[in-house]
């Protein structure tokens, strides 16, 4: 357990090890609640959505290009990059 202080503005620094372990980054929205005499912070789950037609077309366009087909790793990286762009907004 790591100690931290609350500022006069009510801000709390979450230690880096905890932020890293939970994937909390600047801008992450947290739910706060008082529970059994403690303050509990939980990251708000991001809304999952299906890719748009444009996103699917962009991925499919890579598959129909002339030359060798992309490897499975390249396809997975293209999909992962699409989700990284969407989820880091």
PyMOL Python script that loads the backbone (N, CA, C, O; Angstrom):
from pymol import cmd

cmd.read_pdbstr("""\
ATOM      1  N   UNK A   1       0.855  -1.172   0.000  1.00  0.00           N
ATOM      2  CA  UNK A   1       0.000   0.000   0.000  1.00  0.00           C
ATOM      3  C   UNK A   1       0.899   1.233   0.000  1.00  0.00           C
ATOM      4  O   UNK A   1       1.863   1.315   0.761  1.00  0.00           O
ATOM      5  N   UNK A   2       0.571   2.182  -0.859  1.00  0.00           N
ATOM      6  CA  UNK A   2       1.347   3.415  -0.936  1.00  0.00           C
ATOM      7  C   UNK A   2       0.529   4.572  -0.381  1.00  0.00           C
ATOM      8  O   UNK A   2      -0.679   4.652  -0.603  1.00  0.00           O
ATOM      9  N   UNK A   3       1.190   5.462   0.337  1.00  0.00           N
ATOM     10  CA  UNK A   3       0.521   6.640   0.900  1.00  0.00           C
ATOM     11  C   UNK A   3       0.520   7.752  -0.143  1.00  0.00           C
ATOM     12  O   UNK A   3       1.434   7.858  -0.960  1.00  0.00           O
ATOM     13  N   UNK A   4      -0.511   8.569  -0.102  1.00  0.00           N
ATOM     14  CA  UNK A   4      -0.620   9.723  -0.977  1.00  0.00           C
ATOM     15  C   UNK A   4      -1.376  10.804  -0.215  1.00  0.00           C
ATOM     16  O   UNK A   4      -2.027  10.510   0.788  1.00  0.00           O
ATOM     17  N   UNK A   5      -1.301  12.036  -0.673  1.00  0.00           N
ATOM     18  CA  UNK A   5      -1.973  13.155   0.001  1.00  0.00           C
ATOM     19  C   UNK A   5      -3.085  13.708  -0.875  1.00  0.00           C
ATOM     20  O   UNK A   5      -3.079  13.567  -2.098  1.00  0.00           O
ATOM     21  N   UNK A   6      -4.032  14.336  -0.211  1.00  0.00           N
ATOM     22  CA  UNK A   6      -5.090  15.044  -0.923  1.00  0.00           C
ATOM     23  C   UNK A   6      -4.764  16.533  -0.865  1.00  0.00           C
ATOM     24  O   UNK A   6      -4.378  17.049   0.183  1.00  0.00           O
ATOM     25  N   UNK A   7      -4.921  17.218  -1.992  1.00  0.00           N
ATOM     26  CA  UNK A   7      -4.618  18.654  -2.037  1.00  0.00           C
ATOM     27  C   UNK A   7      -5.789  19.445  -1.468  1.00  0.00           C
ATOM     28  O   UNK A   7      -6.860  18.895  -1.209  1.00  0.00           O
ATOM     29  N   UNK A   8      -5.571  20.740  -1.277  1.00  0.00           N
ATOM     30  CA  UNK A   8      -6.649  21.603  -0.780  1.00  0.00           C
ATOM     31  C   UNK A   8      -7.796  21.686  -1.789  1.00  0.00           C
ATOM     32  O   UNK A   8      -8.916  22.047  -1.429  1.00  0.00           O
ATOM     33  N   UNK A   9      -7.516  21.351  -3.060  1.00  0.00           N
ATOM     34  CA  UNK A   9      -8.562  21.343  -4.091  1.00  0.00           C
ATOM     35  C   UNK A   9      -9.275  19.997  -4.172  1.00  0.00           C
ATOM     36  O   UNK A   9     -10.182  19.829  -4.987  1.00  0.00           O
ATOM     37  N   UNK A  10      -8.875  19.029  -3.331  1.00  0.00           N
ATOM     38  CA  UNK A  10      -9.511  17.716  -3.331  1.00  0.00           C
ATOM     39  C   UNK A  10      -8.897  16.740  -4.319  1.00  0.00           C
ATOM     40  O   UNK A  10      -9.467  15.677  -4.569  1.00  0.00           O
ATOM     41  N   UNK A  11      -7.738  17.083  -4.889  1.00  0.00           N
ATOM     42  CA  UNK A  11      -7.085  16.194  -5.851  1.00  0.00           C
ATOM     43  C   UNK A  11      -6.206  15.190  -5.132  1.00  0.00           C
ATOM     44  O   UNK A  11      -5.605  15.485  -4.099  1.00  0.00           O
ATOM     45  N   UNK A  12      -6.146  13.981  -5.710  1.00  0.00           N
ATOM     46  CA  UNK A  12      -5.327  12.909  -5.146  1.00  0.00           C
ATOM     47  C   UNK A  12      -4.404  12.386  -6.241  1.00  0.00           C
ATOM     48  O   UNK A  12      -4.836  12.167  -7.373  1.00  0.00           O
ATOM     49  N   UNK A  13      -3.146  12.187  -5.904  1.00  0.00           N
ATOM     50  CA  UNK A  13      -2.204  11.587  -6.837  1.00  0.00           C
ATOM     51  C   UNK A  13      -2.278  10.075  -6.669  1.00  0.00           C
ATOM     52  O   UNK A  13      -2.049   9.553  -5.578  1.00  0.00           O
ATOM     53  N   UNK A  14      -2.601   9.372  -7.757  1.00  0.00           N
ATOM     54  CA  UNK A  14      -2.605   7.912  -7.729  1.00  0.00           C
ATOM     55  C   UNK A  14      -1.193   7.471  -8.086  1.00  0.00           C
ATOM     56  O   UNK A  14      -0.695   7.830  -9.153  1.00  0.00           O
ATOM     57  N   UNK A  15      -0.535   6.702  -7.223  1.00  0.00           N
ATOM     58  CA  UNK A  15       0.845   6.291  -7.489  1.00  0.00           C
ATOM     59  C   UNK A  15       0.995   5.604  -8.846  1.00  0.00           C
ATOM     60  O   UNK A  15       0.099   4.890  -9.296  1.00  0.00           O
ATOM     61  N   UNK A  16       2.142   5.831  -9.488  1.00  0.00           N
ATOM     62  CA  UNK A  16       2.399   5.332 -10.835  1.00  0.00           C
ATOM     63  C   UNK A  16       2.244   3.826 -10.938  1.00  0.00           C
ATOM     64  O   UNK A  16       1.681   3.335 -11.917  1.00  0.00           O
ATOM     65  N   UNK A  17       2.724   3.087  -9.961  1.00  0.00           N
ATOM     66  CA  UNK A  17       2.621   1.628 -10.027  1.00  0.00           C
ATOM     67  C   UNK A  17       1.159   1.184 -10.123  1.00  0.00           C
ATOM     68  O   UNK A  17       0.840   0.230 -10.832  1.00  0.00           O
ATOM     69  N   UNK A  18       0.280   1.879  -9.408  1.00  0.00           N
ATOM     70  CA  UNK A  18      -1.146   1.538  -9.443  1.00  0.00           C
ATOM     71  C   UNK A  18      -1.746   1.952 -10.776  1.00  0.00           C
ATOM     72  O   UNK A  18      -2.508   1.194 -11.376  1.00  0.00           O
ATOM     73  N   UNK A  19      -1.403   3.167 -11.253  1.00  0.00           N
ATOM     74  CA  UNK A  19      -1.899   3.617 -12.562  1.00  0.00           C
ATOM     75  C   UNK A  19      -1.490   2.645 -13.656  1.00  0.00           C
ATOM     76  O   UNK A  19      -2.300   2.277 -14.507  1.00  0.00           O
ATOM     77  N   UNK A  20      -0.230   2.230 -13.628  1.00  0.00           N
ATOM     78  CA  UNK A  20       0.271   1.299 -14.646  1.00  0.00           C
ATOM     79  C   UNK A  20      -0.451  -0.045 -14.562  1.00  0.00           C
ATOM     80  O   UNK A  20      -0.838  -0.609 -15.586  1.00  0.00           O
ATOM     81  N   UNK A  21      -0.632  -0.555 -13.354  1.00  0.00           N
ATOM     82  CA  UNK A  21      -1.270  -1.854 -13.178  1.00  0.00           C
ATOM     83  C   UNK A  21      -2.711  -1.854 -13.677  1.00  0.00           C
ATOM     84  O   UNK A  21      -3.196  -2.872 -14.170  1.00  0.00           O
ATOM     85  N   UNK A  22      -3.397  -0.719 -13.553  1.00  0.00           N
ATOM     86  CA  UNK A  22      -4.807  -0.633 -13.946  1.00  0.00           C
ATOM     87  C   UNK A  22      -5.009   0.014 -15.310  1.00  0.00           C
ATOM     88  O   UNK A  22      -6.140   0.112 -15.787  1.00  0.00           O
ATOM     89  N   UNK A  23      -3.919   0.458 -15.947  1.00  0.00           N
ATOM     90  CA  UNK A  23      -4.048   1.092 -17.261  1.00  0.00           C
ATOM     91  C   UNK A  23      -4.694   2.461 -17.197  1.00  0.00           C
ATOM     92  O   UNK A  23      -5.338   2.889 -18.155  1.00  0.00           O
ATOM     93  N   UNK A  24      -4.528   3.153 -16.076  1.00  0.00           N
ATOM     94  CA  UNK A  24      -5.106   4.488 -15.912  1.00  0.00           C
ATOM     95  C   UNK A  24      -4.147   5.506 -16.515  1.00  0.00           C
ATOM     96  O   UNK A  24      -2.980   5.577 -16.131  1.00  0.00           O
ATOM     97  N   UNK A  25      -4.652   6.298 -17.467  1.00  0.00           N
ATOM     98  CA  UNK A  25      -3.848   7.309 -18.147  1.00  0.00           C
ATOM     99  C   UNK A  25      -4.486   8.672 -17.940  1.00  0.00           C
ATOM    100  O   UNK A  25      -5.637   8.759 -17.511  1.00  0.00           O
ATOM    101  N   UNK A  26      -3.743   9.752 -18.242  1.00  0.00           N
ATOM    102  CA  UNK A  26      -4.358  11.080 -18.144  1.00  0.00           C
ATOM    103  C   UNK A  26      -5.648  11.123 -18.965  1.00  0.00           C
ATOM    104  O   UNK A  26      -5.681  10.689 -20.116  1.00  0.00           O
ATOM    105  N   UNK A  27      -6.684  11.641 -18.366  1.00  0.00           N
ATOM    106  CA  UNK A  27      -7.974  11.724 -19.044  1.00  0.00           C
ATOM    107  C   UNK A  27      -8.896  10.554 -18.762  1.00  0.00           C
ATOM    108  O   UNK A  27     -10.065  10.588 -19.146  1.00  0.00           O
ATOM    109  N   UNK A  28      -8.394   9.508 -18.093  1.00  0.00           N
ATOM    110  CA  UNK A  28      -9.244   8.366 -17.756  1.00  0.00           C
ATOM    111  C   UNK A  28     -10.338   8.820 -16.798  1.00  0.00           C
ATOM    112  O   UNK A  28     -10.063   9.486 -15.800  1.00  0.00           O
ATOM    113  N   UNK A  29     -11.564   8.462 -17.102  1.00  0.00           N
ATOM    114  CA  UNK A  29     -12.697   8.812 -16.257  1.00  0.00           C
ATOM    115  C   UNK A  29     -12.833   7.754 -15.171  1.00  0.00           C
ATOM    116  O   UNK A  29     -12.827   6.557 -15.460  1.00  0.00           O
ATOM    117  N   UNK A  30     -12.955   8.193 -13.924  1.00  0.00           N
ATOM    118  CA  UNK A  30     -13.078   7.282 -12.790  1.00  0.00           C
ATOM    119  C   UNK A  30     -14.402   7.512 -12.075  1.00  0.00           C
ATOM    120  O   UNK A  30     -14.854   8.649 -11.936  1.00  0.00           O
ATOM    121  N   UNK A  31     -15.019   6.427 -11.624  1.00  0.00           N
ATOM    122  CA  UNK A  31     -16.165   6.526 -10.725  1.00  0.00           C
ATOM    123  C   UNK A  31     -15.606   6.520  -9.307  1.00  0.00           C
ATOM    124  O   UNK A  31     -14.692   5.755  -9.001  1.00  0.00           O
ATOM    125  N   UNK A  32     -16.153   7.374  -8.440  1.00  0.00           N
ATOM    126  CA  UNK A  32     -15.712   7.444  -7.050  1.00  0.00           C
ATOM    127  C   UNK A  32     -16.906   7.135  -6.152  1.00  0.00           C
ATOM    128  O   UNK A  32     -18.014   7.622  -6.375  1.00  0.00           O
ATOM    129  N   UNK A  33     -16.654   6.315  -5.131  1.00  0.00           N
ATOM    130  CA  UNK A  33     -17.710   6.025  -4.170  1.00  0.00           C
ATOM    131  C   UNK A  33     -17.105   5.814  -2.786  1.00  0.00           C
ATOM    132  O   UNK A  33     -15.953   5.404  -2.648  1.00  0.00           O
ATOM    133  N   UNK A  34     -17.912   6.106  -1.764  1.00  0.00           N
ATOM    134  CA  UNK A  34     -17.513   5.823  -0.389  1.00  0.00           C
ATOM    135  C   UNK A  34     -18.084   4.463  -0.042  1.00  0.00           C
ATOM    136  O   UNK A  34     -19.282   4.227  -0.193  1.00  0.00           O
ATOM    137  N   UNK A  35     -17.210   3.553   0.431  1.00  0.00           N
ATOM    138  CA  UNK A  35     -17.664   2.204   0.735  1.00  0.00           C
ATOM    139  C   UNK A  35     -16.926   1.694   1.967  1.00  0.00           C
ATOM    140  O   UNK A  35     -15.698   1.603   1.971  1.00  0.00           O
ATOM    141  N   UNK A  36     -17.669   1.369   2.994  1.00  0.00           N
ATOM    142  CA  UNK A  36     -17.098   0.826   4.227  1.00  0.00           C
ATOM    143  C   UNK A  36     -15.969   1.700   4.772  1.00  0.00           C
ATOM    144  O   UNK A  36     -14.927   1.190   5.183  1.00  0.00           O
ATOM    145  N   UNK A  37     -16.177   3.004   4.775  1.00  0.00           N
ATOM    146  CA  UNK A  37     -15.194   3.931   5.317  1.00  0.00           C
ATOM    147  C   UNK A  37     -13.995   4.182   4.426  1.00  0.00           C
ATOM    148  O   UNK A  37     -13.009   4.764   4.879  1.00  0.00           O
ATOM    149  N   UNK A  38     -14.050   3.758   3.164  1.00  0.00           N
ATOM    150  CA  UNK A  38     -12.935   3.962   2.235  1.00  0.00           C
ATOM    151  C   UNK A  38     -13.438   4.658   0.985  1.00  0.00           C
ATOM    152  O   UNK A  38     -14.626   4.612   0.667  1.00  0.00           O
ATOM    153  N   UNK A  39     -12.527   5.297   0.285  1.00  0.00           N
ATOM    154  CA  UNK A  39     -12.844   5.886  -1.018  1.00  0.00           C
ATOM    155  C   UNK A  39     -12.423   4.867  -2.068  1.00  0.00           C
ATOM    156  O   UNK A  39     -11.273   4.428  -2.094  1.00  0.00           O
ATOM    157  N   UNK A  40     -13.357   4.494  -2.929  1.00  0.00           N
ATOM    158  CA  UNK A  40     -13.077   3.508  -3.977  1.00  0.00           C
ATOM    159  C   UNK A  40     -13.177   4.206  -5.327  1.00  0.00           C
ATOM    160  O   UNK A  40     -14.200   4.807  -5.655  1.00  0.00           O
ATOM    161  N   UNK A  41     -12.098   4.117  -6.108  1.00  0.00           N
ATOM    162  CA  UNK A  41     -12.075   4.676  -7.458  1.00  0.00           C
ATOM    163  C   UNK A  41     -12.018   3.522  -8.448  1.00  0.00           C
ATOM    164  O   UNK A  41     -11.207   2.607  -8.304  1.00  0.00           O
ATOM    165  N   UNK A  42     -12.891   3.572  -9.461  1.00  0.00           N
ATOM    166  CA  UNK A  42     -12.906   2.541 -10.495  1.00  0.00           C
ATOM    167  C   UNK A  42     -12.933   3.213 -11.865  1.00  0.00           C
ATOM    168  O   UNK A  42     -13.714   4.137 -12.092  1.00  0.00           O
ATOM    169  N   UNK A  43     -12.073   2.744 -12.784  1.00  0.00           N
ATOM    170  CA  UNK A  43     -12.148   3.287 -14.149  1.00  0.00           C
ATOM    171  C   UNK A  43     -13.525   2.993 -14.735  1.00  0.00           C
ATOM    172  O   UNK A  43     -14.071   1.903 -14.558  1.00  0.00           O
ATOM    173  N   UNK A  44     -14.077   3.981 -15.436  1.00  0.00           N
ATOM    174  CA  UNK A  44     -15.354   3.801 -16.110  1.00  0.00           C
ATOM    175  C   UNK A  44     -15.097   2.936 -17.338  1.00  0.00           C
ATOM    176  O   UNK A  44     -14.196   3.222 -18.127  1.00  0.00           O
ATOM    177  N   UNK A  45     -15.882   1.886 -17.499  1.00  0.00           N
ATOM    178  CA  UNK A  45     -15.716   0.995 -18.651  1.00  0.00           C
ATOM    179  C   UNK A  45     -16.006   1.779 -19.926  1.00  0.00           C
ATOM    180  O   UNK A  45     -16.986   2.518 -20.016  1.00  0.00           O
ATOM    181  N   UNK A  46     -15.132   1.597 -20.904  1.00  0.00           N
ATOM    182  CA  UNK A  46     -15.357   2.259 -22.188  1.00  0.00           C
ATOM    183  C   UNK A  46     -16.465   1.532 -22.927  1.00  0.00           C
ATOM    184  O   UNK A  46     -16.599   0.310 -22.859  1.00  0.00           O
ATOM    185  N   UNK A  47     -17.247   2.323 -23.632  1.00  0.00           N
ATOM    186  CA  UNK A  47     -18.329   1.750 -24.408  1.00  0.00           C
ATOM    187  C   UNK A  47     -17.739   0.979 -25.586  1.00  0.00           C
ATOM    188  O   UNK A  47     -16.960   1.515 -26.374  1.00  0.00           O
ATOM    189  N   UNK A  48     -18.119  -0.261 -25.682  1.00  0.00           N
ATOM    190  CA  UNK A  48     -17.646  -1.062 -26.818  1.00  0.00           C
ATOM    191  C   UNK A  48     -18.596  -0.843 -27.980  1.00  0.00           C
ATOM    192  O   UNK A  48     -19.806  -0.700 -27.798  1.00  0.00           O
ATOM    193  N   UNK A  49     -18.028  -0.819 -29.177  1.00  0.00           N
ATOM    194  CA  UNK A  49     -18.856  -0.596 -30.347  1.00  0.00           C
ATOM    195  C   UNK A  49     -18.313  -1.420 -31.499  1.00  0.00           C
ATOM    196  O   UNK A  49     -17.164  -1.863 -31.491  1.00  0.00           O
ATOM    197  N   UNK A  50     -19.163  -1.609 -32.480  1.00  0.00           N
ATOM    198  CA  UNK A  50     -18.737  -2.295 -33.686  1.00  0.00           C
ATOM    199  C   UNK A  50     -18.004  -1.299 -34.578  1.00  0.00           C
ATOM    200  O   UNK A  50     -18.309  -0.106 -34.546  1.00  0.00           O
ATOM    201  N   UNK A  51     -17.037  -1.770 -35.377  1.00  0.00           N
ATOM    202  CA  UNK A  51     -16.342  -0.865 -36.295  1.00  0.00           C
ATOM    203  C   UNK A  51     -17.326  -0.289 -37.325  1.00  0.00           C
ATOM    204  O   UNK A  51     -18.309  -0.934 -37.692  1.00  0.00           O
ATOM    205  N   UNK A  52     -17.043   0.928 -37.778  1.00  0.00           N
ATOM    206  CA  UNK A  52     -17.878   1.547 -38.812  1.00  0.00           C
ATOM    207  C   UNK A  52     -17.563   0.908 -40.158  1.00  0.00           C
ATOM    208  O   UNK A  52     -16.557   0.214 -40.302  1.00  0.00           O
ATOM    209  N   UNK A  53     -18.432   1.147 -41.150  1.00  0.00           N
ATOM    210  CA  UNK A  53     -18.215   0.631 -42.502  1.00  0.00           C
ATOM    211  C   UNK A  53     -16.890   1.142 -43.051  1.00  0.00           C
ATOM    212  O   UNK A  53     -16.160   0.397 -43.705  1.00  0.00           O
ATOM    213  N   UNK A  54     -16.573   2.416 -42.788  1.00  0.00           N
ATOM    214  CA  UNK A  54     -15.323   2.992 -43.275  1.00  0.00           C
ATOM    215  C   UNK A  54     -14.109   2.286 -42.676  1.00  0.00           C
ATOM    216  O   UNK A  54     -13.120   2.039 -43.366  1.00  0.00           O
ATOM    217  N   UNK A  55     -14.194   1.965 -41.384  1.00  0.00           N
ATOM    218  CA  UNK A  55     -13.088   1.261 -40.738  1.00  0.00           C
ATOM    219  C   UNK A  55     -12.921  -0.145 -41.311  1.00  0.00           C
ATOM    220  O   UNK A  55     -11.800  -0.605 -41.530  1.00  0.00           O
ATOM    221  N   UNK A  56     -14.031  -0.815 -41.548  1.00  0.00           N
ATOM    222  CA  UNK A  56     -13.967  -2.154 -42.148  1.00  0.00           C
ATOM    223  C   UNK A  56     -13.403  -2.067 -43.559  1.00  0.00           C
ATOM    224  O   UNK A  56     -12.551  -2.870 -43.942  1.00  0.00           O
ATOM    225  N   UNK A  57     -13.881  -1.084 -44.340  1.00  0.00           N
ATOM    226  CA  UNK A  57     -13.376  -0.912 -45.707  1.00  0.00           C
ATOM    227  C   UNK A  57     -11.881  -0.630 -45.714  1.00  0.00           C
ATOM    228  O   UNK A  57     -11.160  -1.114 -46.586  1.00  0.00           O
ATOM    229  N   UNK A  58     -11.411   0.157 -44.741  1.00  0.00           N
ATOM    230  CA  UNK A  58      -9.981   0.479 -44.676  1.00  0.00           C
ATOM    231  C   UNK A  58      -9.162  -0.783 -44.426  1.00  0.00           C
ATOM    232  O   UNK A  58      -8.094  -0.967 -45.008  1.00  0.00           O
ATOM    233  N   UNK A  59      -9.667  -1.638 -43.565  1.00  0.00           N
ATOM    234  CA  UNK A  59      -8.961  -2.896 -43.293  1.00  0.00           C
ATOM    235  C   UNK A  59      -9.066  -3.813 -44.503  1.00  0.00           C
ATOM    236  O   UNK A  59      -8.075  -4.414 -44.920  1.00  0.00           O
ATOM    237  N   UNK A  60     -10.265  -3.922 -45.068  1.00  0.00           N
ATOM    238  CA  UNK A  60     -10.463  -4.792 -46.229  1.00  0.00           C
ATOM    239  C   UNK A  60      -9.618  -4.312 -47.409  1.00  0.00           C
ATOM    240  O   UNK A  60      -9.133  -5.126 -48.195  1.00  0.00           O
ATOM    241  N   UNK A  61      -9.440  -3.002 -47.539  1.00  0.00           N
ATOM    242  CA  UNK A  61      -8.627  -2.456 -48.623  1.00  0.00           C
ATOM    243  C   UNK A  61      -7.193  -2.941 -48.549  1.00  0.00           C
ATOM    244  O   UNK A  61      -6.542  -3.117 -49.579  1.00  0.00           O
ATOM    245  N   UNK A  62      -6.705  -3.155 -47.367  1.00  0.00           N
ATOM    246  CA  UNK A  62      -5.346  -3.671 -47.213  1.00  0.00           C
ATOM    247  C   UNK A  62      -5.243  -5.101 -47.720  1.00  0.00           C
ATOM    248  O   UNK A  62      -4.196  -5.521 -48.211  1.00  0.00           O
ATOM    249  N   UNK A  63      -6.328  -5.839 -47.599  1.00  0.00           N
ATOM    250  CA  UNK A  63      -6.310  -7.242 -48.014  1.00  0.00           C
ATOM    251  C   UNK A  63      -6.376  -7.402 -49.527  1.00  0.00           C
ATOM    252  O   UNK A  63      -5.913  -8.409 -50.062  1.00  0.00           O
ATOM    253  N   UNK A  64      -6.949  -6.416 -50.225  1.00  0.00           N
ATOM    254  CA  UNK A  64      -7.115  -6.544 -51.667  1.00  0.00           C
ATOM    255  C   UNK A  64      -6.026  -5.820 -52.455  1.00  0.00           C
ATOM    256  O   UNK A  64      -6.144  -5.685 -53.673  1.00  0.00           O
ATOM    257  N   UNK A  65      -4.996  -5.364 -51.806  1.00  0.00           N
ATOM    258  CA  UNK A  65      -3.932  -4.646 -52.506  1.00  0.00           C
ATOM    259  C   UNK A  65      -3.116  -5.619 -53.357  1.00  0.00           C
ATOM    260  O   UNK A  65      -3.040  -6.808 -53.046  1.00  0.00           O
ATOM    261  N   UNK A  66      -2.514  -5.116 -54.421  1.00  0.00           N
ATOM    262  CA  UNK A  66      -1.682  -5.994 -55.230  1.00  0.00           C
ATOM    263  C   UNK A  66      -0.448  -6.415 -54.447  1.00  0.00           C
ATOM    264  O   UNK A  66      -0.006  -5.708 -53.541  1.00  0.00           O
ATOM    265  N   UNK A  67       0.091  -7.539 -54.791  1.00  0.00           N
ATOM    266  CA  UNK A  67       1.274  -8.022 -54.102  1.00  0.00           C
ATOM    267  C   UNK A  67       0.906  -9.079 -53.088  1.00  0.00           C
ATOM    268  O   UNK A  67      -0.218  -9.581 -53.084  1.00  0.00           O
ATOM    269  N   UNK A  68       1.840  -9.415 -52.238  1.00  0.00           N
ATOM    270  CA  UNK A  68       1.578 -10.496 -51.274  1.00  0.00           C
ATOM    271  C   UNK A  68       0.523 -10.063 -50.251  1.00  0.00           C
ATOM    272  O   UNK A  68       0.424  -8.891 -49.888  1.00  0.00           O
ATOM    273  N   UNK A  69      -0.255 -11.039 -49.803  1.00  0.00           N
ATOM    274  CA  UNK A  69      -1.246 -10.757 -48.776  1.00  0.00           C
ATOM    275  C   UNK A  69      -0.533 -10.488 -47.452  1.00  0.00           C
ATOM    276  O   UNK A  69       0.545 -11.023 -47.195  1.00  0.00           O
ATOM    277  N   UNK A  70      -1.153  -9.647 -46.612  1.00  0.00           N
ATOM    278  CA  UNK A  70      -0.546  -9.403 -45.302  1.00  0.00           C
ATOM    279  C   UNK A  70      -0.583 -10.674 -44.455  1.00  0.00           C
ATOM    280  O   UNK A  70      -1.437 -11.543 -44.630  1.00  0.00           O
ATOM    281  N   UNK A  71       0.350 -10.747 -43.555  1.00  0.00           N
ATOM    282  CA  UNK A  71       0.377 -11.886 -42.643  1.00  0.00           C
ATOM    283  C   UNK A  71      -0.725 -11.714 -41.600  1.00  0.00           C
ATOM    284  O   UNK A  71      -1.300 -10.633 -41.467  1.00  0.00           O
ATOM    285  N   UNK A  72      -1.008 -12.760 -40.878  1.00  0.00           N
ATOM    286  CA  UNK A  72      -2.006 -12.664 -39.815  1.00  0.00           C
ATOM    287  C   UNK A  72      -1.566 -11.633 -38.782  1.00  0.00           C
ATOM    288  O   UNK A  72      -2.392 -10.884 -38.262  1.00  0.00           O
ATOM    289  N   UNK A  73      -0.273 -11.590 -38.485  1.00  0.00           N
ATOM    290  CA  UNK A  73       0.239 -10.609 -37.517  1.00  0.00           C
ATOM    291  C   UNK A  73      -0.008  -9.185 -38.018  1.00  0.00           C
ATOM    292  O   UNK A  73      -0.375  -8.310 -37.234  1.00  0.00           O
ATOM    293  N   UNK A  74       0.192  -8.944 -39.329  1.00  0.00           N
ATOM    294  CA  UNK A  74      -0.049  -7.605 -39.891  1.00  0.00           C
ATOM    295  C   UNK A  74      -1.534  -7.249 -39.817  1.00  0.00           C
ATOM    296  O   UNK A  74      -1.891  -6.112 -39.510  1.00  0.00           O
ATOM    297  N   UNK A  75      -2.394  -8.227 -40.100  1.00  0.00           N
ATOM    298  CA  UNK A  75      -3.836  -7.972 -40.005  1.00  0.00           C
ATOM    299  C   UNK A  75      -4.227  -7.650 -38.565  1.00  0.00           C
ATOM    300  O   UNK A  75      -4.977  -6.707 -38.313  1.00  0.00           O
ATOM    301  N   UNK A  76      -3.713  -8.441 -37.626  1.00  0.00           N
ATOM    302  CA  UNK A  76      -4.034  -8.195 -36.216  1.00  0.00           C
ATOM    303  C   UNK A  76      -3.530  -6.839 -35.766  1.00  0.00           C
ATOM    304  O   UNK A  76      -4.202  -6.164 -34.986  1.00  0.00           O
ATOM    305  N   UNK A  77      -2.361  -6.422 -36.240  1.00  0.00           N
ATOM    306  CA  UNK A  77      -1.825  -5.108 -35.879  1.00  0.00           C
ATOM    307  C   UNK A  77      -2.692  -3.992 -36.457  1.00  0.00           C
ATOM    308  O   UNK A  77      -2.904  -2.972 -35.801  1.00  0.00           O
ATOM    309  N   UNK A  78      -3.197  -4.176 -37.690  1.00  0.00           N
ATOM    310  CA  UNK A  78      -4.074  -3.166 -38.300  1.00  0.00           C
ATOM    311  C   UNK A  78      -5.347  -3.000 -37.473  1.00  0.00           C
ATOM    312  O   UNK A  78      -5.791  -1.876 -37.237  1.00  0.00           O
ATOM    313  N   UNK A  79      -5.930  -4.098 -37.038  1.00  0.00           N
ATOM    314  CA  UNK A  79      -7.146  -4.031 -36.218  1.00  0.00           C
ATOM    315  C   UNK A  79      -6.820  -3.410 -34.862  1.00  0.00           C
ATOM    316  O   UNK A  79      -7.567  -2.565 -34.368  1.00  0.00           O
ATOM    317  N   UNK A  80      -5.707  -3.827 -34.261  1.00  0.00           N
ATOM    318  CA  UNK A  80      -5.312  -3.273 -32.959  1.00  0.00           C
ATOM    319  C   UNK A  80      -5.085  -1.770 -33.064  1.00  0.00           C
ATOM    320  O   UNK A  80      -5.481  -1.024 -32.168  1.00  0.00           O
ATOM    321  N   UNK A  81      -4.454  -1.314 -34.143  1.00  0.00           N
ATOM    322  CA  UNK A  81      -4.202   0.121 -34.335  1.00  0.00           C
ATOM    323  C   UNK A  81      -5.516   0.896 -34.448  1.00  0.00           C
ATOM    324  O   UNK A  81      -5.642   1.996 -33.910  1.00  0.00           O
ATOM    325  N   UNK A  82      -6.491   0.317 -35.150  1.00  0.00           N
ATOM    326  CA  UNK A  82      -7.799   0.964 -35.275  1.00  0.00           C
ATOM    327  C   UNK A  82      -8.419   1.157 -33.891  1.00  0.00           C
ATOM    328  O   UNK A  82      -8.939   2.230 -33.584  1.00  0.00           O
ATOM    329  N   UNK A  83      -8.365   0.121 -33.059  1.00  0.00           N
ATOM    330  CA  UNK A  83      -8.949   0.234 -31.729  1.00  0.00           C
ATOM    331  C   UNK A  83      -8.134   1.165 -30.832  1.00  0.00           C
ATOM    332  O   UNK A  83      -8.713   1.881 -30.015  1.00  0.00           O
ATOM    333  N   UNK A  84      -6.792   1.174 -30.965  1.00  0.00           N
ATOM    334  CA  UNK A  84      -5.984   2.115 -30.179  1.00  0.00           C
ATOM    335  C   UNK A  84      -6.369   3.551 -30.504  1.00  0.00           C
ATOM    336  O   UNK A  84      -6.501   4.382 -29.606  1.00  0.00           O
ATOM    337  N   UNK A  85      -6.551   3.845 -31.801  1.00  0.00           N
ATOM    338  CA  UNK A  85      -6.936   5.208 -32.190  1.00  0.00           C
ATOM    339  C   UNK A  85      -8.281   5.571 -31.593  1.00  0.00           C
ATOM    340  O   UNK A  85      -8.459   6.683 -31.096  1.00  0.00           O
ATOM    341  N   UNK A  86      -9.239   4.641 -31.636  1.00  0.00           N
ATOM    342  CA  UNK A  86     -10.585   4.911 -31.138  1.00  0.00           C
ATOM    343  C   UNK A  86     -10.608   5.046 -29.621  1.00  0.00           C
ATOM    344  O   UNK A  86     -11.298   5.919 -29.093  1.00  0.00           O
ATOM    345  N   UNK A  87      -9.869   4.201 -28.914  1.00  0.00           N
ATOM    346  CA  UNK A  87      -9.953   4.146 -27.462  1.00  0.00           C
ATOM    347  C   UNK A  87      -9.082   5.183 -26.782  1.00  0.00           C
ATOM    348  O   UNK A  87      -9.206   5.369 -25.572  1.00  0.00           O
ATOM    349  N   UNK A  88      -8.210   5.861 -27.501  1.00  0.00           N
ATOM    350  CA  UNK A  88      -7.378   6.880 -26.868  1.00  0.00           C
ATOM    351  C   UNK A  88      -7.890   8.284 -27.138  1.00  0.00           C
ATOM    352  O   UNK A  88      -7.198   9.262 -26.855  1.00  0.00           O
ATOM    353  N   UNK A  89      -9.094   8.393 -27.683  1.00  0.00           N
ATOM    354  CA  UNK A  89      -9.682   9.722 -27.935  1.00  0.00           C
ATOM    355  C   UNK A  89     -10.082  10.358 -26.627  1.00  0.00           C
ATOM    356  O   UNK A  89     -10.595  11.477 -26.616  1.00  0.00           O
TER     357      UNK A  89
END
""", "prot")
cmd.dss("prot")
cmd.show_as("cartoon", "prot")
cmd.util.cbc("prot")
cmd.orient("prot")
